[in-house]
Amino acid sequence: MNKANSTFYILLFSISFIAKGQVKLEGVVKDSIGTPLELANVIAINQESQKLDSYGITNNEGYYKLSLEKNTNYKIQVSYIGMKTAQEDVQTTEIDLVKNFILQNDNTLDEIELIYEMPVTVKGDTIVYNADSFTSGTERKLGDVLNKLPGVEVNDEGQIEVEGKAVGKVMVEGKDFFDGDSKLATQNIPANAVDKVEVLKNYAEIGQLSGVTNNQDNIAINIKLKEGKKNFWFGNITAGAGGADDKTLYLAQPKMFYYSPEYSLNFIGDLNNIGEIAFTRRDYFNFMGGFRSPSRSSGTNINLGSNNLGFLSLQNNRAKDINTKFGAANFSYSPKKTLDLSGFAIFLSSRTDLQENSSVVYTNPDLNIPDETTESNTTQRSDLAMAKFSAKYKPNTNNQLDYDVLARTSKESQDQLFYSSVNGNINELENAKPFSINQNVNYYYTLDDANIFALEVQHLWQDEDPFYNAFLEDKDGYINTAQVLGFDNTQIGYDVAQEKRVKSNQLDAKLDYWNILNTKSDINFTLGTIYSKQDYNSDIFQYLDNGSKYDNVPTQNNGLDINDIAYRFSDVYLGVHYRLKLGIFTFTPGFSAHAYSAKNSQFNETYTDNFFRLLPDFNTRIQLKKSEQLIFNYRMQTQFTDVNQFARGLVLNSYRSIFSGNPELESALSHNVNLSYFSFNMFNYTNVNASINYSKAVDRIRTTSQFLTNSVVRVSTPFNSGLADESAGANARIQKTWGKFRGTLNGNFNYSKFNQIINGQTSVNENYSHSYRAELRTNFREAPNFELGYRYSIQDNDQGDRRTKFFTKAPSVEFDALIFKTFTFKTNYSYNSFSDEDRKINSFEFWDASLAYRKNADSKWEYEIKATNLLDTQSQNTSRSGNISVSATEYFIQPRFITFRLRYEL
């Protein structure tokens, strides 16, 4: 019998053993006139231990079911909002019991004192979890608590999901925590400060619009603090040190919080060289600071492009060496009831070393592209900062004025020593110092019960200046490219450089008017505009051996390698949407009429694209039950590109990638369809969600690429593909709780078809990917807990005359235990196996563990020893199938680290 089967039978025996030692108590809860009460709370308190052994919530028929120990005395309490709490003593035997309850109306306080708080309470659209009912004492941060709540999960990215939906905002005592960012909250708020977790469904950011907007997909979480944590500083300070080879390890992690009714202050710090990343570059660039485009739902899809550096990405937040400094502060202040002020500042500094070896095999021999092996050593330096200030003035229930300003700035560089079997030794240097200021003004006015107005205006000013430089020692390996770019061939090597500057201004504004026709319907009129202005400059040149600059003249592209472009875009639109509620159905058909104008001017020529377009959209919601709904969405969108795609002059994206834009590019049209299903049964804690997506884009911008003779360097140009690109996806997830066990199954399938032209050859690429994940987790209050996971994925790529198929198998296990109520032991192990249809290509494994000592639950001090990468894995391997190639990469990571830590609780 193998290890996997042994584990399965052990788990099956454990579940069966637990089940055999219990009996079932069931029944119906009704009111005094015999109406079943849905969402009534039923708890069972063990009379001997005085502990809560079981709890349940009635379904829509008033039915409840509890699992209890045999031959035990219990006190059963039944509560419901507005009713007198009922309680009764019950003694279990060897057989199941049936017990019904009738609750009486109550206009006064309950006469019966509740011995235990209900673990889960439902109050309308709010679910309240009592944190202490689910924790075992091994939790250290909010994310540990949330992962133990039914229907709540923290995903691999640190984002919170409730019943399969992403949480849009996190608050503490009703105050935004860093503008509601869920990752900062899950990783930093101490677990021992959490009293209640309130899940707010149908959450409306603007109360005045709650009755006229669809908020069913909006979920917020509010953390209620324990009494001893209010009006006092709380948090913890962690310090640690260790050693590995010749390196001294260190870490310092202060986390301090203060909450009162008038104001709140939060500070998070992290300084370490062991690779524990509190806030990544990806987190920084994804952090919107609460800003959302007012017209993002209008049917127009436009962005300002990305001119960030081509930074190599960390793999699972691992690298050869990582040093980080992180600091964040957040405040909120209410000088009076009508005015709220808030803001935050975030700073991230990192120094990272990466090393990787790769081999690339081009799959189409007709393209005459040589296979390539590469070695790279990269040093990244990154200093990122952002700050935001917000003000909300609400003099009465009919008026609200909001103002926000968010500023970002950064200083980054990447120095890469690169070896290519085709191009020899190359030293690449990139740096940039971009900044941006984003401002937002919103005003909401309620004239009367039937008329509501909303004005939303947002402005973005952005300045980007990426610089690229590459020195190629092997002139012979780059000779064809040098001839195309017109470089001086008499130098020792080719010292290639490019300066680029992109300045962007974008105004996004809309005025909404809602007329509430009756209790079942309303109509919404939207008048909006988008105005975008981008100025673009770039220049490719060569540094000569004497240090002077040489303005080269390319032999292709009409000798153009300098760009000076002015790009202007405008959209004026009128939208109309009608919402109608009929029983369980809510229909929201609508459309938006757009007058578009896109113009780019370069080299004394102007290219204009003016047109009118009608974009329909349709939304239908079927509310099958309180926590079960089916949603259908259709939206037609117009997609516009940014200034980077229009630049006619050559642009050096890297030494191996040269780009020439197309000033005659036009917009693309896409059709998007989505069908989603959500269900969460509070009675048996079964959570099901599934969705199907389909998108078809017409005239989408694609790229034609020409590889230079016997070279890996390509020259690419965008064009409007006359062929349709399609993509489809489906995912499903089911999660169910049985007593102390929770099982999760999910699956994802994605398909995409797109067209490309390589060396004059047109091909259609089809990609299929599907992945499956199973997880079993326990939540014992006093026994050790474990989590078993298994992920299986398939990547299938059809590249025309070649098809590749890869398989990934990744089992994992986590374990934590509170030993003698003083020691906390945690460990996790993961294994990753990558193979094709013929053989296993590579595999790697990781094992981490920690042991902490705290004298008792009230102790201020905790001592911990923590080991990462116990197996001392030196590298991890990945493989990837691209459009025309297959690559394998060996990525080097930090060695085994052992650190000793001291944590002090404020």
C-alpha angles and dihedrals in degrees: 000000000000125000094256092055092045091054091048093052092046090053092046091051091048093052092046092048093052092046093050092056094059141071130206126247113192140162148126130280117210139167125245094278094049100260113146113243115225119207095017113156121239123184134176120210118198104233094209099047095026088223130131106255101176143001138186145176124225121245127228090286093052092251121148134182130195131184111220138177118262121255094011134131116237138180109218118204124190121191137176131173110269093012133099112257113248125208135180138174116244129185115202124215132178095294135065120267135216120209126170126197133204116199124205127218114262129195093175136057117294112270091210115077112227109235094195133024115242110257091222127024126181118208110174107291092352125090114195119200120195101221096206090060091066106032126092102192099264093093118108105169139030093261090061090055096045093052089062097053118098111254093010126104140167109218128215091272092056093252120137120238125190118196088341095309125112116247110238100195139024120200134181115211088345094305122115114255106219090331091311098301106168099199094056088048098048094046100044116026106097115245093222091061094059117100104161134008112210116198108201112200123194087024115187117199089200111046093202090062097046092100098047104040131068104249098162091112094047115100128175131181125216119195116212113205127223115259095253091056098059121093089006134087112256137171134083143270120219126192127177146166139187145147140246123178105313094337126104112216125212141168137178121184118176116181117179131171137181126186131181132152091261103042146355134208127195130182127182124181134176129179119170146131098207099087099259099143113198095182123012131207087252090055089050096052092042092049104104096180091227093304118138126172110256092217099042089111095047094090097257118114114193134145135177095242128239123278095170120135118272091253116179108242125236115245110234087338090298129127140151091269132000129185117178139180118190132176130171134173129186131184140179127187133180109194088177138001093263098050131061124183125188142157148154142208126207128189126184126181123177139172112195135179119200131185127184140160121207141181123200125197118191109220101208112068091191089070091066093219114153119235113247140208120197140187122196139183113189134187118197126193118188133174113177130176137175135172134186137191124192134184129187120189117188111168092174142350092276100054134052130167122189130187128182134175124186123186126191131186134166145175115205139165138176124198115190129186103202135183121195124185086217103039103025124218117358131178112203124191127185130175139165142175106196126168137182141186121206121190130186131189121183130177125187122191129181110200095183140320092296104039128060130170131194129185118191123181127175130179129189126193115186135174122189128181112177115179125197129193130173129179114201115196097187103072093177092057091053100037096109092051092045090055091051091050093043098237126169106262096197095079127101090249139342112278101190124186141172133193120200134179126185122182117188135188122179130177118193119182140158140173118212128196124188123193113193104212096184141322090291104044147029137174128223127203120193128192113186148155141197121200119182128182123185129176116195132191130173137162133185116207143156131241110222125215091260091057097254125127121250117205101215125203114217119228090219134050092041090294093294120148100135122081132195109169136169113198123188127184130179135176124184113185144173120206131193125189129175122198122200128180117204113172108295092352128090116186122193112178120171149139141210126217114212135195105199131193124179121175133171125184123198138146091011092302129108125206117197133190113186122167146140123237137180114214118194125198134180135193128187126182124189112195100201093173136346091278101024125079143157119212129193122189132182124178134170114207138188112220121206128187130221134250094272092072094055100055107118095191119084116272123199107220087170136334088274099040122064120178134199118186130219117233091196096062116137134200125275129228122221135189115208126191128181133178117186135180126195129181133165117178109200090190097065098011095240116155120192128175131164138165141186122205132188130179131180122187124196121201090003116176111258133168133247113203132196118197113210116242112290090347141114090218114107134193111212133193128184123232139171106261112222088205124083121250116210136193132180134180141179132187135176134184133184125184126181135178123214109185105293094353127085123189128193130190124180138167136188132195126185132180129183134176122191139161129235141171119219119179089343094307117122116214138172115223122203121190126191123186130171131171135184130198132188126188135180118190133176129211109195117165096214107010125076116274131218140184122207120193137178127185125189122181137175126203113195119182125185107196098177104259094023134049126194129189127191132185130204124196117186122172119181140179134196127190134183133173139176105221120200086343089278108069123064115197121189131174138164134188131188134182127194125195122184122191145154127220092284108037149353107273100191145333139193138179139203132201126185129176141174138187120198131185126206120168092223140335092274096049117121094211131067127180120203140179114200130186125192125193092010091178089057093232106189100197144001126222130222134179129199136188113214132185095278105005147046119221138189121199133191108206118194121220141186116289128237111312126193118188135179115218138193120199125192121195115216 
